[in-house]
Amino acid sequence: METTRKLPASAGAEWLLGGLALLRRAPLALGTLGALWGLLGSLVLAVALALPPLAAALQLLLGLAGPLLFAGLVWAAREVAQGRPAQPGHLLQGLREGLVPPLLATLLPQLVAGLVLGMLLLTLVGAEQLERLVAVRDELDALARSGAQPTPEQVQALVAGLPAGRILLWLLLGVAAAVAVAMTVFVAVPRILFDRRGGLAAMADSLRAAWLNLPALLVFFLLAGIALFGIYFAVMLLALPVQLLAGPLAAAWLAQLLFMAVVMPVLAGAVFTAWGQLFGGTAAVAAAPELSGRLEA
């Protein structure tokens, strides 16, 4: 039986550094793949706004395309790690390999978590309180749009009577569910792509590996969150002149493309690095010696 390696907590930092190293090797090629994903999302959003009856169907199609596009980025990350160029056609590699069903299966944990959280919300909060919560949100949004700053007394009057404790409990359960979903799919895609595991088997492998290496995974999540915030801040600074010159819509479009061009290749490279370390993949990241040397220094 294939064994899963137990790694130190510092491995979580190496995973993120591995993703950054791969992007640095081929910034234009990998960045283009991420930008194409962002462009697809922008086009879907534009069509949905122009044709509201199709909005739900288009959003569903984009969600279904997510695992396939991410698989393409992971494949491209392996190509770069092995000294070959990443190409736009790699985004469809999962389709070419006939792996659409197992890749789509990685959406199941999100679907199950969403259904369970929805039922828990109705159970813990109740339909009546949910309607009141939505009304409070709408009132706060209206105040924000009007430019008025709500006073603490106004906020307290709006939220009075809401089951704050049960809402907080549901939020904590939501965080726990998000972590469980992330653990289940963390390295499932490379297991499907490179080890030819079925969807359910790959997710079971990912959950087992994530649980065995929970400290490393938590370190990765923490550092990835910090990195995402830094990237978002830098992207917004770059988009600010565009907003002044061309308006907020153009700035938002540019910001999305730049953000996706950096974040998605880094995450794909990090997942590829983690797969190689956890399962001893034959296509270990070629940047590993460079990373080790930098960490030791």
VENKAFEN-V148343 format. One record per backbone hydrogen bond with DSSP energy under -1.0 kcal/mol. CO is the residue of the C=O (numbers start at 0). NH is the residue of the N-H. If there is no record, write none. Layout:
CO|NH ; CO|NH
//
This chain:
7|10 ; 8|11 ; 9|13 ; 10|14 ; 11|15 ; 12|16 ; 13|17 ; 14|18 ; 15|19 ; 16|20 ; 17|21 ; 18|22 ; 19|23 ; 20|24 ; 21|25 ; 25|29 ; 26|30 ; 27|31 ; 28|32 ; 29|33 ; 30|34 ; 31|35 ; 32|36 ; 33|37 ; 34|38 ; 35|39 ; 36|40 ; 37|41 ; 38|42 ; 39|43 ; 40|44 ; 41|45 ; 42|46 ; 43|47 ; 44|48 ; 45|49 ; 46|50 ; 50|53 ; 51|54 ; 53|57 ; 54|58 ; 55|59 ; 56|60 ; 57|61 ; 58|62 ; 59|63 ; 60|64 ; 64|68 ; 65|69 ; 66|70 ; 67|71 ; 68|72 ; 69|73 ; 70|74 ; 71|75 ; 72|76 ; 73|77 ; 74|78 ; 75|79 ; 76|80 ; 77|81 ; 78|83 ; 79|82 ; 86|89 ; 87|90 ; 88|91 ; 89|92 ; 91|95 ; 92|96 ; 93|98 ; 94|97 ; 98|102 ; 99|103 ; 100|104 ; 102|105 ; 103|106 ; 104|107 ; 106|110 ; 107|111 ; 108|112 ; 109|113 ; 110|114 ; 111|115 ; 112|116 ; 113|117 ; 114|118 ; 115|119 ; 116|120 ; 117|121 ; 118|122 ; 119|123 ; 120|124 ; 120|125 ; 125|129 ; 126|130 ; 127|131 ; 128|132 ; 129|133 ; 130|134 ; 131|135 ; 132|136 ; 133|137 ; 134|138 ; 135|139 ; 136|140 ; 137|141 ; 138|142 ; 139|143 ; 140|144 ; 141|145 ; 142|147 ; 150|154 ; 151|155 ; 152|156 ; 153|157 ; 154|158 ; 158|161 ; 161|163 ; 162|166 ; 163|167 ; 164|168 ; 165|169 ; 166|170 ; 167|171 ; 168|172 ; 169|173 ; 170|174 ; 171|175 ; 172|176 ; 173|177 ; 174|178 ; 175|179 ; 176|180 ; 177|181 ; 178|182 ; 179|183 ; 180|184 ; 181|185 ; 186|190 ; 187|191 ; 188|192 ; 189|193 ; 190|196 ; 197|201 ; 198|202 ; 199|203 ; 200|204 ; 201|205 ; 202|206 ; 203|207 ; 204|208 ; 205|209 ; 206|210 ; 207|211 ; 208|212 ; 210|213 ; 212|216 ; 213|217 ; 214|218 ; 215|219 ; 216|220 ; 217|221 ; 218|222 ; 219|223 ; 220|224 ; 221|225 ; 222|226 ; 223|227 ; 224|228 ; 225|229 ; 226|230 ; 227|231 ; 228|232 ; 229|233 ; 230|234 ; 231|235 ; 232|236 ; 233|237 ; 234|238 ; 235|239 ; 238|242 ; 239|243 ; 240|244 ; 241|245 ; 242|246 ; 246|250 ; 247|251 ; 248|252 ; 249|253 ; 250|254 ; 251|255 ; 252|256 ; 253|257 ; 254|258 ; 255|259 ; 256|260 ; 257|261 ; 258|262 ; 259|263 ; 261|265 ; 262|266 ; 263|267 ; 264|268 ; 265|269 ; 266|270 ; 267|271 ; 268|272 ; 269|273 ; 270|274 ; 271|275 ; 272|276 ; 273|277 ; 274|278 ; 277|4 ; 284|287 ; 286|290 ; 287|291 ; 288|292 ; 289|293 ; 290|294 ; 291|295 ; 292|296
//
